[in-house]
Amino acid sequence: MAITAAASRLGTSAYSNAAPVELRSSWSDDDVEAVIQAVYRQVLGNDYLMQSERLASAESLLRNGKITVREFVRAVAKSELYKNKFLYNSFQTRVIELNYKHLLGRPPYDESEVIYHLDLYQEQGFDADIDSYIDSQEYTDNFGDSVVPYYRGFDVQTGGRTVGFTRMFQLYRGYASSDNSQAGGTSSRLARDLASNNASSIVPPSSSDGSFAFYAATDDVPPKNCLGGSYGESGRIYRLEVAGIRGAGYPNVRRSSTAYLIPFEQLLPKMQQIHRTGGRIVSVNPA
């Protein structure tokens, strides 16, 4: 069953009917290899992994039944491989976002979670912070010792929050996307939304079928290409941010965005015009 009716456009269709990867008691060599590959994909954010980078010692312990899947996840998350990919070159808030995504399968729900892990990292170090995710009751309830962590932010689950669904799409940019290949680079994706306690916009990942990738203007400043104006003497002014417009006078660049300042009485006609030009309205907010 699809997660939403727009699962294919949002890049989540691969997870619609996918069962969690689990290492059962009667496992085979193929089962262990599938678990190892799933852990690398999940914990390393689908980043490319060379054969020489694989954790041979930890893999051997798992194959011989000396450690559980949970402990293998811990080994990967604490490895220099993980630190080189995500810790050393990223802002700490971005690291926390990725730790939540990789280890708990969801985004941070509120700013207090980020503050907690910032303090823990400063006081006890990175390894202790990783332990706090993997040893948490949330991890135990959802994955236990034998299930590979997976993205839970797309589903409605017990104890989950609706805001987790929208924020997940700021961290997840498609099944084939890597956490080290996104347009946002090493910057935090959720800092502003968490600080203001706002839900994030859901924007489909870009793809070869003409979809687009959009990132909201920073510091609430409209893009340079801002059409329209605060005309009209009556009614409130609204700001529409649009991506994906095609046509004469519009740049054919996926990540370009356009902002319009429209009075309320002209809002519906303008939205209809945008849809006719192939644009997609990303946000509508009072100006």
LUMMAR-375504 format. One record per residue: residue in one letter; x, y, z of N, C-alpha, C in turn. Coordinates in steps of 0.001 Angstrom, whole numbers, plus 500000, padded with zeros to 6 digits. Layout:
BEGIN
AXYZXYZXYZ ...
//
This chain:
BEGIN
M500850498798500000500000500000500000500879501243500000 A500579502194499095501382503405498997501235504249500250 I502313504915500637502299505765501815501343506933501606 T501383507544500430500422508575500052500082508361498589 A499037509059498113498667508961496705499756509527495806 A500630510360496359501719510969495593503056510311495907 A503030509039496300504259508363496726505322508366495645 S504926508122494392505917508075493323506542509442493093 R505745510506493189506278511855492984507146512301494148 L506840511825495349507620512198496529508847511323496715 G508991510287495903510159509420496001510085508401497108 T508872508079497584508723507121498687508118505797498245 S507846505636496950507176504419496488507998503167496767 A509332503318496840510186502159497121509932501590498506 Y509358502392499403509106501940500766507657501518500995 S506825501621499958505396501384500136505094499983500651 N505731498982500057505469497597500446506722496896500970 A507734497680501299508995497095501755508903496681503221 A509311495459503496509335494969504879510666495337505524 P510694495580506828511961495851507509512947494703507311 V514217495044507208515267494033507053515648493531508437 E515501492242508653515714491652509978516603490424509871 L517475490247510844518315489053510918517682488090511913 R516995487095511379516294486138512235517261485084512770 S516771484290513698517634483311514371518173482250513411 S517406481900512391517841480867511432518365481512510157 W519323482430510305519795483189509153520807482410508331 S520923482809507067521901482247506141522942483311505809 D523961482918505054524984483885504650524378485017503819 D523416484670502971522757485695502159521972486668503036 D521373486150504095520630487015505015521558488021505689 V522718487554506114523680488449506776524168489515505804 E524453489102504574524927490071503583523855491123503297 A522599490705503234521506491657503010521406492648504164 V521596492168505387521565493042506559522724494030506515 I523900493553506185525079494422506128524877495532505102 Q524391495160503929524156496162502888523085497164503318 A522044496676503990520970497565504448521470498534505513 V522334498060506402522892498936507436523758500017506806 Y524621499637505873525461500635505209524600501678504491 R523579501222503801522724502153503062522012503120504006 Q521472502588505100520708503421506030521610504345506840 V522611503794507476523434504573508406524350505545507668 L524776505193506471525648506079505704524865506958504731 G523554506997504878522747507900504071522830507654502585 N522965506377502202523038505978500790524249506577500085 D525269506941500838526487507465500234527303506315499654 Y528110506621498638528902505584497976529925505000498948 L530043503691498921530967502994499818531910502131499001 M533203502397499113534193501579498421534453500300499210 Q534909499285498515535182498006499158536207498162500274 S537195499014500048538251499204501043537757499931502290 E536595500576502201536060501321503340535171500472504242 R534797499302503803533900498460504594534559498070505916 L533740497917506938534240497589508275534358496077508395 A535491495546507920535668494095507827535568493416509186 S536136494026510210536126493408511539534707493313512093 A533970494402512010532590494398512507531715493455511693 E531931493415510387531174492486509537531437491041509952 S532707490733510231533068489371510631532391488979511941 L532365489908512887531701489627514167530212489357513968 L529593490091513078528166489873512807527946488530512114 R528788488206511139528645486937510420528829485744511353 N529667485902512352529935484807513290528984484806514484 G528020485705514474527037485737515549527550486300516853 K528669487021516811529259487569518034528606488884518455 I528010489589517501527321490834517820525950490835517142 T525069491671517638523728491799517070523721492863515973 V522608492965515286522459494015514278522575495390514931 R522017495526516117522111496810516834523570497192517061 E524383496247517460525794496540517718526549496827516423 F526138496200515336526769496504514046526416497926513614 V525174498316513832524764499699513556525598500665514389 R525809500323515649526611501170516540528044501287516016 A528599500173515567529973500180515061530110501082513837 V529138501020512941529190501865511745529036503339512120 A528106503638513014527836505029513394528992505663514165 K529789504849514851530928505377515606532234505331514815 S532201504783513634533425504580512858533976505891512306 E535262505869511974535874507017511311535239507246509947 L534761506175509338534061506291508062532858507223508195 Y532053506998509215530866507835509443531279509266509795 K532277509399510638532714510730511056533248511537509870 N533997510878508991534540511577507824533438512029506874 K532393511247506790531305511578505875530382512657506423 F530153512667507736529090513520508275529495514428509440 L530465514026510247530771514803511453531757515925511192 Y532890515609510609533984516564510533533693517746509609 N532844517567508622532642518627507624531257519266507675 S530486519009508735529111519519508801528886520342510062 F527927521247509995527494521959511189526874520958512161 Q527021521205513466526581520226514452525076519974514385 T524295521005514092522849520781513969522534519866512793 R523308519974511733523130519071510585523494517644510976 V524539517484511772524932516153512240523802515522513054 I523178516307513912522081515790514741520894515389513869 E520576516208512875519500515851511947519776514508511280 L521012514327510840521367513083510158521404511908511121 N521849512126512351521828511041513339520397510553513576 Y519476511483513698518063511099513857517578510314512642 K517910510807511473517467510146510244518081508761510105 H519386508655510319520094507392510108519784506350511178 L519676506784512432519588505827513542518167505609514057 L517319506624513975515935506473514440514920506540513304 G515386506854512103514503506835510947513495507955510889 R513775509047511563512852510187511580513637511479511755 P513004512631511543513667513904511823513478514306513277 P514216515283513770513928515818515109512527516420515139 Y511811516203516235510448516718516360510403518170516818 D511346518548517683511338519923518184512753520327518569 E512895521598518900514221522147519183514827521554520445 S514003521107521381514529520546522625515352519284522357 E514969518511521353515741517314521016517118517688520487 V517179518721519678518466519176519151519342519715520276 I518757520502521170519516521069522286520071519967523177 Y519265518940523425519719517825524259520974517185523675 H520956516926522386522105516259521768523296517200521601 L523040518486521429524144519443521416524874519433522752 D524119519465523839524720519450525175525456518140525431 L524848517032525036525474515732525265526781515609524496 Y526788516092523270528007516050522462529105516908523088 Q528743518090523565529728518981524163530291518420525464 E529454517764526250529869517301527573530521515915527557 Q530030515010526696530509513627526749531111513117525449 G530972513867524371531602513466523127530666512758522159 F531190512512520966530390511967519876529917510545520152 D530797509698520676530418508302520917529263508195521909 A529303509006522956528213508987523938526911509462523308 D527015510416522409525821510903521729525215509808520850 I526056509081520130525570507966519303524902506914520183 D525502506613521319524908505629522239523517506061522695 S523315507363522854522022507838523350520894507540522368 Y521196507506521082520185507120520086519945505614520118 I521033504859520048520928503410519874520451502715521143 D520756503273522305520315502674523572518970503224524045 S518364504081523255517104504701523672515952503701523633 Q514916504010524397513720503167524385513045503206523020 E513129504338522365512531504467521030513181503502520042 Y514503503414520075515203502474519197514798501042519530 T514767500710520813514411499353521236513002498989520797 D512065499903520971510671499619520624510481499408519131 N511248500102518321511034500055516875511941499077516143 F513158498874516639514112498042515910514653496869516723 G514722497028518017515256495960518850516701495650518515 D517083494382518680518465493973518430518684493417517029 S517615493131516298517782492380515052517289493081513794 V516618494237513921516066494929512754516954496113512381 V517216496253511086517982497393510594517098498643510659 P517596499761511195516790500987511206516298501345509804 Y515126501909509728514525502289508440513756503588508639 Y513394504219507537512712505509507624511288505323508119 R511018505849509314509678505761509905508890507051509727 G509564508108509291508917509406509181507821509471508139 F507757508467507241506736508470506201505428507846506671 D505449507158507795504274506448508281503698507116509530 V502429506861509768501795507279511021501946506134512011 Q502688506361513078502974505317514049502649505800515451 T502519504844516342502278505167517747503437505997518292 G503114507113518910504143507977519475504739508954518489 G504390508829517209504917509737516205504151511053516184 R504683512022515478504039513327515366503858513668513895 T502769514340513607502476514694512217503576515548511615 V504166516420512416505208517306511910506418516515511427 G506593515299511936507693514467511479507574514099510018 F506343513974509522506130513620508116506623514732507201 T506231515967507501506628517075506635508127517349506729 R508676517246507919510109517535508078510983516453507466 M510459515253507367511252514171506792511657514494505361 F510817515225504645511117515523503249512151516628503088 Q512529517285504182513669518191504144514981517414504246 L514925516226504819516125515397504978516218514321503908 Y515080513850503442515035512780502442514714513382501085 R515612513185500100515429513799498789515347512771497669 G514787511607497969514601510591496939515381509328497239 Y514888508199496715515465506894497030516923506787496591 A517273507398495471518639507292494954519538508428495422 S518997509339496211519778510487496670520691510104497824 S521833510766497880522777510572498978522749511785499890 D522981511563501169523003512677502119524191513602501896 N525160513176501110526310514024500814526242514629499420 S525131514467498730525028514987497365523850515935497189 Q523316516446498282522153517323498199522570518776498011 A521664519559497432521976520951497119522261521778498368 G521694521384499504521890522158500728523251521997501363 G524061521068500841525404520874501371525406520442502823 T526275521048503609526437520660505011525616521525505965 S524769522375505441523951523255506280522745522513506844 S522262523000507977521070522421508590519854522649507705 R518987521649507631517757521773506845516573522217507709 L516659521993509010515493522168509869515656523236510943 A516805523887511006517080524812512113516006525892512237 R515620526497511129514634527581511178513259527068511580 D512860525930510999511536525384511322511460524941512777 L512537524354513278512549523919514670512534525116515615 A513296526144515279513364527324516141512024528048516211 S511296528058515094509999528743515057508835527805515322 N509149526515515517508125525493515778507089525439514657 N507578525520513413506706525462512243506890524146511501 A505844523698510850505950522529509986506680522917508707 S507408521980508135508155522239506910507272522007505691 S507608522687504594506912522443503338507334521089502776 I506398520398502140506715519136501475507011519436500020 V508248519205499605508657519471498240509204518191497635 P508663517740496499509161516511495883510619516656495486 P511386515570495501512769515614495033512823515838493541 S513922516424493054514085516630491621514376515305490945 S514007515200489681514239513960488942514259514260487464 S514540513245486670514657513415485234513321513656484553 D512210513485485251510905513657484620510416515101484664 G511308516006485067510924517412485091510552517925486455 S510624517084487466510365517551488820511459518533489218 F511306519174490347512231520222490730512676520042492163 A513786520699492505514243520753493888514139522199494338 F513545522431495475513298523798495941513801523952497359 Y514443525079497627514834525426498987514340526833499270 A513655526991500379513053528285500706514116529358500835 A513733530589500558514656531698500683515121531828502125 T516400532103502312516953532214503658516578533552504275 D516488533562505597516204534782506355514915535464505910 D513968534664505385512669535192504961512783536282503907 V513855536281503121514033537254502045513578536624500740 P512685537259499994512221536682498741513368536542497748 P513249535638496775514269535511495740514401536811494952 K515531536950494216515756538156493431514681538323492360 N514217537200491819513169537251490805511819537324491499 C511420538501491899510173538701492650509211539503491792 L508160538858491308507224539485490398505979539923491147 G505275540890490585504085541397491252504480542440492280 G503551542842493081503866543838494090502729543964495069 S502926544792496042501903544952497077500875545981496627 Y500228545663495503499221546582494983497864546275495606 G496921547178495436495594546993496016495521547661497374 E494498548430497594494391549160498846493678548367499935 S492862547400499536492110546639500528492576545196500543 G492401544536501678492766543128501775494215542948502180 R494484541796502715495831541488503174496702541027502011 I497986541312502094498931540908501066499512539540501422 Y499578538662500434500131537327500634501345537120499736 R502253536343500242503472536012499492503393534569499011 L503408534385497696503413533059497093504825532745496620 E505347531615497021506646531180496523506411529977495622 V506946530064494413506617529115493349507897528551492757 A507852527291492374508973526654491682508431525890490488 G509284525706489497508927524863488362508180525557487250 I508122526912487236507413527605486158508188527445484858 R507476527152483786508084527045482467507339527967481507 G508087528629480661507445529504479690508324530693479373 A507863531513478447508630532681478033508861533612479216 G510101534037479352510431534964480424510815534318481728 Y510725532979481816511074532276483042512305531414482798 P513280531426483704514485530603483516514159529128483620 N514736528341482733514504526895482736515543526220483620 V515523526576484891516464526038485867515665525403486983 R515957524162487322515133523433488278515041524118489629 R516143524660490100516140525150491468515805526636491559 S515440527252490432515025528646490509513657528724491164 S513431529775491910512137529985492548511713531424492329 T510434531636492368509861532948492104508906533302493224 A508929534546493662508027534994494716507082536053494166 Y505823535980494571504817536953494179504198537553495436 L503958538853495422503236539530496493501869539909495943 I500822539287496477499490539374495888498471539759496959 P497566540710496668496477540995497610495488539843497632 F494795539722498716493910538579498912492892538432497785 E492342539567497315491288539480496308491804538970494963 Q493122538998494749493706538502493504494402537154493683 L494281536587494876495047535382495196494629534190494336 L493347533911494263492877532749493510493189532854492020 P492906533986491349493272534082489930494765533886489681 K495600534423490590497043534271490402497458532815490551 M496881532115491515497202530703491706496784529892490484 Q495643530220489901495201529527488691496156529787487534 Q496635531022487424497588531362486373498889530581486546 I499343530468487781500583529733488061500443528275487650 H499326527661487986499111526262487623499067526083486110 R498514527059485388498453526951483927499835527008483297 T500787527689483940502152527770483417503030526622483890 G502432525646484571503198524483485013503905524666486331 G503674525778487014504332526013488293503672525264489429 R504430525105490498503918524463491704504112525407492878 I503032525674493569503072526613494692503648525904495904 V504767526421496388505469525804497504504955526324498836 S504671527606498910504195528164500171503333529387499910 V502365529600500792501512530786500772501496531338502192 N502031532544502372502134533130503704501767534606503659 P501220535133504754500987536581504817502300537328504659 A502296538384503860503527539139503615503854540026504807 
//
